[in-house]
Amino acid sequence: MNFDRDYTMTIGGRAVSTAETEPVVNPATEEVIAYAPAANRAVLDEAVAAAREAFPAWSARPIAERQSFLRAIGERLKLHKKDLMRLLTLEQGKPRAGADWELTGTIIWCHETATHDLPVHVVEDSVDRLVETRHVPIGVVGAITPWNYPVLLALWKILPALLAGNTMVVKPSPYTPLTTLKIGEMLRDILPAGVLNIVSGGDKLGKWITEHAGIGKISFTGSTQTGKRIMESASGNLKRITLELGGNDAAIVMPDVDPKAMARELFWAAFQNSAQLCVATKRLYIHADVYDELAAELVEFAKTMKVGDGAQHDTDLGPIQNRMQFEKVKDLLADARNCGHKFLLGGDVPEGKGYFVPVAIVDNPPEDSRVVVEEAFGPVLPLLKFDDVDDVVARANNSIFGLGGSVWSSNLDAARKIAERLECGTVWINEIHAFSPHATFAGHKQSGIGVENAVQGLLEFTNAQTIVTKRVPA
Ligand code: NAD
């Protein structure tokens, strides 16, 4: 398999190209690295038809067989891990360590998701009657993914959707289609034709997928704005939807921590993947007693980080993934400067090739400033001072988002009490970004609808069916 060229879609188990293509840009150099196919409606129709044709046989297989397919996917990804990592860095920008984390996690997910089973709930088992609720696949699932973790987030959908017995049409972000296209290619000889179709194209292809009458469910990860549009257009045939959307996660640091020991972990909580992470810490609330010391430690640690091309071995933080997002982050920085907020570090973006933004740390800006209220999705972190628990909980919850959050304290009981009051889908205590294939991942409020991962995530790819049997011969 050649990872440097031949980026084709996978439809009905075959390679499919299109006359029209879209350039894919390396965000570190701004050079076009490849051209990806751009599917039109007719190509999408073909992909949906292939998925529909494959559905009866795939859904009829015993789940144990589909579990084996998931393990085989994991093995194939492992075989090509190094090449996928390199391609991921090239198209996404993330440094080698980040690409390794993403691929390693994805492979673990394949094997762990393969242990999940579809439960059957026996509601009544009496002399007269057997009442059981089981879970059946929906049909064709449309999966639409973003550009920050293109491999992991695609597999978070593919694995449970296929395990539940659905077939799929998957569309990666037009900014990072290459790794997903290659994964489609490497699975052609593993999965039966039509079970997993990968199509590439721009946002309008996403819209066509959400409108398509042949698709029964949309699983989407991306921005809240797009999520709302999807909810609207998926209503045509009442598609089921799972939406994993934006976040503005708060971390709450209590006064009983050791600022020096915490700085490194809190830095990565906020700046992992150059802060292009839905559950990155985007508002860091620090108790007044340790604010100055922790702020200073954070700045000192941040100064040791090298921002650069992810392909270079000594890079800690890569570029912003695309020009659109780069401009958004620059606009947020300009607003913070114009409003007179104080930067403890960074704030300016140097001219030159590549979408590089140096780490920016803002000193206690007003709670209603854009840099606090908006999801930056770039390396700009506001530090916010508090001295009262009720006040900080109210401020953390004062957001349209509710994706994740974290609490840092040496008093586990007190931390737990705060965690329970946070309005979000995941709260970490004294660590962050510890995900599990067996724990739900979900957004509250405008961070999403439905859950991913765990058996609950698997059930999102099914319809419930209750069978009532009267135990009297007819
Ligand atoms: P985006 O919403 O711009 O795009 C995501 C995908 O949707 C792309 O494939 C895009 O082509 C497609 N799309 C765009 N318009 C569409 C439409 N009208 N109908 C259907 N599909 C359409 O998001 P992005 O910029 O790629 O990703 C960044 C956002 O994703 C951030 O807000 C981030 O927080 C969020 N995110 C959330 C999670 C999570 O699990 N909650 C994970 C990662 C990223």
Residues whose N, C-alpha, C, O or C-beta is under 5 A from the ligand:
A	BS01	NAD	I144 T145 P146 W147 K171 P172 S173 P174 G201 G202 D203 G206 K207 T210 T221 G222 S223 T224 T226 R229 E244 L245 G246 G247 C278 S447
